[in-house]
């Protein structure tokens, strides 16, 4: 074979030429290509030739089998038709084609490379032929107007970040032929309201639906052998591993007693999550599990938790109180568990528990030891109000609750006291109840905020 460059001398044993595709002469698009071992690879495009490209399947008697890396990168294409003779679309092939609105692929295309259609911001829909077996890293990421995807029956793998930042995508249904979903595959798809995982998926990497703020539920086919969904939350099949909590789900969530491990990023960016109840079955909270949960104000870590990963509560800016019921959980060196919190955030631990000091992985901590003083002169009725002193570690914030019937108790908060009147190294605050005469009997208890 020879290489020609339109009138220049022979240089290398590969043929490289311009290809004029079949359009009216005034708008013929010029493609550059190489010929090697009897097959043609498209290597580039002359935008002066037109904005509609129908790539031929055969030219000069040779099949056109691939599109090279960066071949159309950043071009002004509006419409492209890819024939079935093309087997591989290379990395970055159509990256940044911001005018591209339509891509037609014929059966035969098998491999779509990394970033192949990334940032094609005006692409509104894509239909993958059954011949496509896998989507690579960020293959359709930042296609901001993409609102529909039709997956082919041959697809088995969706790569990391494949559809990240596809803001117009409203529905995703992963077919049964797909076996693997990459990390962040559909992350920041802010209009996504429905997501269904088919029966064939056996491998899900980190948080495929991260920060999809309108996604309230993730559904899993009942026949899936590896994963399940309960109340819209993604678990492994046995529901011991909480994989992902949809970011559009709001309010307080009580984790099931079957769960032993909370995945990294499982609740990340769940801004509508206002509270979470972690059961005593949980032993591990992996890194970034609750990162950027701006609605969390307090959380209790049960004594069963023995490990918390780095950044587990990163940037939880409204988190004020963290209560630890057991010994200090182990952490991994490097990234702190607590970082980016508000300046008043505080952790509390119990008397007799080990491993505690004045800080825990970026969080100031103090001993939780409030006591109502019933033996000093403060206890009793003064100025027609019943009251008593509360003592404990300096600056503890104590909520005093009351009820009238211990057998059928309904506790009502009536006062919040901060122990900031100091006695030595401890704090003190006086509590009084002006409503005590309105009840035949009144019971009090102390709790955390």
C-alpha positions in Angstrom: 0.0 0.0 0.0 1.0 3.6 -0.4 0.1 6.9 1.2 -0.8 9.9 -0.9 -1.5 13.4 0.1 -3.3 14.9 -2.9 -0.4 15.6 -5.2 2.5 15.2 -2.9 5.1 12.5 -3.2 4.8 9.0 -1.6 5.8 9.1 2.1 4.6 6.0 4.1 3.0 2.7 3.3 -0.5 3.9 4.3 -3.0 5.5 1.9 -4.4 8.8 3.3 -6.9 10.7 1.1 -9.9 13.1 1.1 -13.3 11.5 0.7 -16.1 13.4 -0.9 -19.4 12.0 0.5 -22.5 11.7 -1.6 -24.2 15.1 -1.3 -24.9 17.9 -3.8 -21.6 19.3 -4.9 -22.1 22.6 -3.2 -22.3 21.0 0.3 -20.1 17.9 -0.1 -18.4 17.3 3.2 -14.7 16.4 2.9 -13.5 13.5 5.1 -9.8 12.5 5.4 -9.1 8.8 5.8 -6.4 6.2 5.9 -6.4 2.8 4.3 -4.6 -0.1 6.0 -4.9 -3.8 5.5 -7.8 -3.3 3.2 -9.9 -1.2 5.6 -10.6 2.5 5.8 -10.5 4.6 9.0 -12.1 8.1 9.0 -9.5 10.5 10.5 -10.8 14.0 10.0 -13.4 16.4 8.6 -13.3 19.6 6.7 -16.1 21.8 8.1 -16.1 23.9 5.0 -17.6 21.0 3.2 -21.0 21.0 5.0 -22.8 20.2 8.3 -24.6 17.0 7.2 -22.4 13.9 6.9 -23.4 10.5 5.6 -20.4 8.3 6.1 -20.2 5.8 3.2 -19.8 2.1 4.0 -17.5 1.5 1.0 -15.1 3.7 -0.9 -12.3 2.9 -3.4 -13.4 -0.7 -3.1 -12.5 -0.8 0.6 -14.9 -1.0 3.6 -15.1 2.0 6.0 -14.7 0.2 9.4 -13.8 2.8 12.0 -13.8 6.5 13.1 -10.4 7.6 14.5 -9.9 9.4 17.8 -10.8 13.1 17.6 -11.9 12.7 14.0 -14.9 15.2 14.3 -13.9 16.8 17.7 -15.4 20.2 18.0 -16.8 20.4 14.5 -20.0 22.2 13.4 -21.8 19.0 12.3 -25.6 19.0 12.6 -26.4 15.5 11.4 -24.3 12.4 10.9 -25.2 8.9 9.7 -22.9 6.1 10.6 -23.2 3.0 8.5 -23.1 -0.6 9.7 -19.6 -1.2 8.3 -18.3 1.0 11.1 -17.3 -1.2 14.0 -15.5 1.3 16.2 -16.1 4.9 17.1 -12.9 6.2 18.6 -12.3 8.2 21.8 -13.3 11.9 21.5 -14.6 11.2 18.0 -17.5 13.6 18.2 -16.6 15.4 21.4 -17.8 19.0 21.7 -19.9 18.9 18.5 -22.3 21.4 20.0 -24.5 21.8 16.9 -25.0 18.1 16.5 -28.8 17.3 16.8 -29.1 13.9 15.2 -26.9 10.7 15.1 -28.1 7.7 13.2 -26.2 4.4 13.8 -26.7 1.3 11.8 -26.4 -2.3 13.0 -22.8 -3.2 13.0 -21.4 -0.5 15.3 -20.0 -2.4 18.3 -17.6 -0.1 20.2 -18.3 3.5 21.2 -15.1 5.0 22.8 -14.4 7.1 25.8 -15.8 10.7 25.5 -17.1 9.8 22.0 -20.1 12.1 22.1 -19.3 14.1 25.2 -20.6 17.7 25.3 -22.8 17.3 22.2 -25.1 19.8 24.0 -27.8 19.9 21.3 -28.2 16.1 20.8 -31.7 15.3 21.9 -32.0 11.6 21.5 -29.9 8.5 20.8 -30.8 5.0 19.7 -28.1 2.4 20.1 -28.3 -0.5 17.6 -28.3 -4.1 19.0 -24.7 -4.5 17.8 -23.3 -2.0 20.5 -22.0 -4.1 23.4 -20.6 -1.5 25.7 -20.4 2.3 26.4 -17.1 3.6 27.7 -16.1 6.4 30.1 -18.2 9.6 29.6 -19.3 8.5 26.2 -22.5 10.7 26.3 -21.6 12.9 29.3 -22.7 16.6 29.3 -25.2 16.1 26.5 -27.4 18.7 28.2 -30.5 18.4 25.9 -30.5 14.6 25.7 -34.0 13.6 26.7 -34.3 10.0 25.4 -32.1 6.9 25.2 -33.0 3.7 23.5 -30.6 0.9 24.6 -29.9 -1.9 22.2 -30.4 -5.6 23.0 -26.7 -6.3 22.7 -25.5 -3.8 25.3 -23.9 -5.4 28.4 -21.9 -2.6 30.0 -22.5 1.1 30.7 -19.3 2.8 31.7 -18.4 5.3 34.4 -20.0 8.8 33.9 -21.5 7.6 30.6 -24.5 10.0 30.9 -23.3 12.4 33.6 -24.8 15.9 33.4 -27.5 15.0 30.9 -29.8 17.6 32.5 -32.8 16.9 30.3 -33.0 13.1 30.8 -36.2 12.2 32.6 -36.4 8.4 32.4 -33.8 5.6 32.4 -34.8 2.0 32.0 -31.7 -0.4 32.1 -32.6 -3.4 30.0 -32.2 -7.0 31.2 -29.2 -7.6 28.8 -27.0 -5.0 30.7 -24.8 -6.7 33.4 -22.7 -3.7 34.6 -23.4 -0.1 35.5 -20.4 2.2 36.0 -19.9 4.7 38.8 -21.7 8.0 38.4 -23.2 6.6 35.2 -26.2 8.9 35.4 -25.0 11.4 38.0 -26.3 15.0 38.0 -29.1 14.1 35.7 -31.2 16.7 37.4 -34.5 16.1 35.6 -34.4 12.3 36.1 -37.6 11.1 37.8 -37.7 7.4 37.0 -34.9 4.8 37.1 -35.3 1.1 36.6 -32.6 -1.6 36.8 -33.2 -4.7 34.9 -32.8 -8.4 35.9 -29.4 -8.9 34.4 -27.4 -6.3 36.3 -25.0 -8.0 38.7 -22.4 -5.2 39.1 -23.1 -1.7 40.1 -20.2 0.6 40.8 -20.3 3.7 43.0 -23.5 5.7 43.0 -24.8 5.5 39.4 -27.6 8.1 40.2 -25.5 10.5 42.4 -27.0 14.0 42.8 -30.2 13.3 40.7 -32.2 15.8 42.7 -35.6 14.9 41.3 -35.2 11.1 41.5 -37.4 9.8 44.4 -37.1 6.1 43.7 -34.8 3.5 42.2 -36.7 0.4 41.0 -35.1 -3.1 40.5 -36.6 -6.0 38.6 -37.8 -8.6 41.1 -35.8 -11.3 39.2 -32.5 -9.6 39.7 -30.2 -12.0 41.5 -27.8 -9.4 43.0 -29.8 -6.2 43.8 -33.2 -5.2 45.3 -35.1 -2.0 46.0 -37.2 -1.3 49.1 -39.2 2.0 49.2 -37.1 3.3 46.3 -33.8 2.7 48.0 -31.2 0.5 46.3 -29.8 -2.5 48.3 -27.9 -5.7 47.5 -30.2 -8.7 47.3 -30.0 -9.7 50.9 -30.4 -6.0 52.0 -27.3 -6.1 54.2 -25.6 -3.4 52.0 -27.3 -0.1 51.4 -26.1 0.9 48.0 -27.8 4.2 47.1 -30.5 6.5 48.5 -32.2 8.6 45.7 -31.4 12.3 46.1 -35.0 13.3 45.5 -36.3 11.4 48.5 -37.1 13.7 51.4 -37.7 13.7 55.1 -36.4 11.3 57.8 -35.3 7.8 56.8 -35.0 4.8 59.1 -32.5 2.3 57.9 -33.6 -1.3 58.1 -32.2 -3.6 60.8 -30.8 -5.9 58.1 -28.2 -3.4 57.0 -24.6 -3.9 58.2 -22.8 -1.6 55.8 -23.6 1.8 54.3 -21.9 2.3 50.9 -19.6 5.2 50.1 -21.7 8.0 48.8 -24.9 6.2 49.5 -26.7 9.4 50.8 -24.4 11.9 49.2 -26.1 15.1 47.9 -29.4 14.1 49.4 -30.3 17.6 50.3 -33.9 16.8 51.2 -32.8 14.2 53.8 -33.5 15.9 57.2 -32.9 12.9 59.5 -31.6 9.3 59.4 -31.9 6.6 62.0 -29.0 4.2 61.9 -29.8 0.8 63.6 -27.5 -1.2 65.8 -26.9 -3.7 63.0 -24.7 -1.2 61.1 -20.9 -1.8 61.6 -19.4 0.3 58.8 -20.1 3.7 57.3 -17.9 4.0 54.2 -16.3 7.3 53.0 -18.5 10.1 51.7 -21.6 8.2 52.8 -23.5 11.3 53.9 -21.4 14.0 52.1 -23.2 17.2 51.2 -26.4 16.3 53.1 -27.2 19.9 53.8 -30.5 19.1 55.5 -29.1 17.0 58.3 -29.0 18.7 61.7 -28.1 15.9 64.0 -27.3 12.2 63.9 -26.7 9.3 66.3 -24.0 6.8 65.6 -24.8 3.5 67.4 -22.3 1.6 69.4 -22.2 -1.1 66.7 -20.4 1.2 64.3 -16.7 0.4 64.4 -15.5 2.2 61.3 -16.3 5.5 59.6 -14.6 6.4 56.3 -13.0 9.6 55.2 -15.4 12.4 54.3 -18.4 10.5 55.5 -20.0 13.7 56.7 -18.2 16.1 54.4 -19.8 19.5 53.9 -22.9 18.7 56.0 -23.1 22.4 56.7 -26.2 22.3 59.0 -25.1 19.3 61.1 -24.9 20.6 64.6 -24.8 17.6 66.9 -23.4 14.1 66.5 -24.0 11.6 69.3 -21.8 8.5 69.6 -23.2 5.7 71.7 -20.1 3.5 71.7 -16.3 3.6 71.6 -14.6 5.9 69.0 -15.0 4.2 65.6 -11.8 3.6 63.7 -11.0 5.8 60.7 -8.6 5.7 57.8 -5.7 8.1 57.7 -5.9 11.1 55.5 -9.3 12.6 54.7 -11.2 13.5 57.9 -14.7 12.1 58.6 -16.0 15.6 59.5 -14.9 18.5 57.4 -16.7 21.6 56.1 -19.2 21.7 59.0 -20.4 24.8 60.7 -18.3 26.3 63.4 -20.8 25.3 66.2 -20.9 21.6 65.3 -20.2 19.3 68.3 -19.8 15.6 69.0 -20.9 13.9 72.2 -19.7 10.6 73.7 -20.8 8.7 76.8 -19.1 8.0 80.1 -17.0 4.8 80.1 -16.5 4.6 76.3 -13.0 4.5 75.0 -10.9 6.2 72.4 -12.3 9.7 72.9 -10.5 13.0 73.2 -11.3 16.6 72.7 -11.7 16.1 68.9 -12.6 13.2 66.6 -11.5 13.3 63.0 -12.2 17.0 62.6 -15.1 17.3 65.0 -14.8 18.8 68.5 -16.2 16.4 71.1 -17.2 16.5 74.8 -18.5 14.0 77.3 -22.3 13.7 77.4 -23.0 13.7 81.2 -26.0 16.0 82.1 -27.5 15.6 85.5 -30.5 17.2 87.2 -29.5 18.4 90.6 -32.2 17.3 93.1 -30.2 17.7 96.3 -29.3 21.4 96.2 -31.2 24.6 97.0 -32.2 25.1 93.4 -34.5 22.1 93.4 -38.2 22.9 94.0 -40.6 25.8 93.8 -39.1 29.3 93.5 -41.1 32.4 92.5 -44.1 30.1 91.8 -42.1 28.1 89.3 -40.7 24.6 89.7 -37.1 24.2 88.7 -33.7 22.7 89.2 -30.1 23.1 88.1 -28.6 21.0 85.3 -24.9 20.3 85.3 -22.5 18.6 83.0 -19.7 19.2 80.5 -19.3 22.9 79.5 -21.5 24.1 76.7 -23.7 21.0 76.5 -27.1 21.8 74.9 -29.9 20.1 76.8 -33.6 19.8 75.9 -35.9 19.3 78.9 -39.1 17.4 78.1 -42.2 16.9 80.2 -45.1 14.5 80.3 -48.0 13.8 82.7 -48.4 10.0 82.4 -45.4 7.6 82.4 -47.6 4.6 81.5 -48.8 6.3 78.3 -46.1 8.9 77.8 -46.2 11.8 75.3 -43.1 13.8 75.9 -43.2 17.5 75.0 -40.1 19.7 74.8 -40.5 22.8 77.1 -37.0 24.2 77.4 -33.5 24.2 75.8 -30.7 24.9 78.1 -27.0 25.5 77.4 -24.6 24.7 80.2 -22.6 27.8 79.9 -22.5 29.0 83.5 -19.3 27.5 84.6 -18.5 25.6 87.8 -14.8 24.6 87.5 -14.4 22.8 84.3 -18.1 21.9 84.0 -21.2 23.9 83.0 -24.5 24.6 84.7 -27.9 26.0 83.7 -31.1 26.6 85.7 -34.3 25.1 84.4 -37.8 26.3 85.5 -41.3 25.4 84.5 -43.9 28.1 84.8 -46.7 25.8 83.8 -46.2 23.2 86.5 -49.4 24.2 88.4 -51.6 23.4 85.4 -51.1 19.6 85.8 -51.8 17.2 88.7 -48.4 15.6 88.1 -45.4 16.4 85.9 -42.4 14.3 84.9 -39.2 15.6 83.3 -36.4 14.1 81.3 -33.2 15.4 79.6 -32.3 14.6 76.0 -30.0 15.9 73.3 -31.3 18.4 70.7 
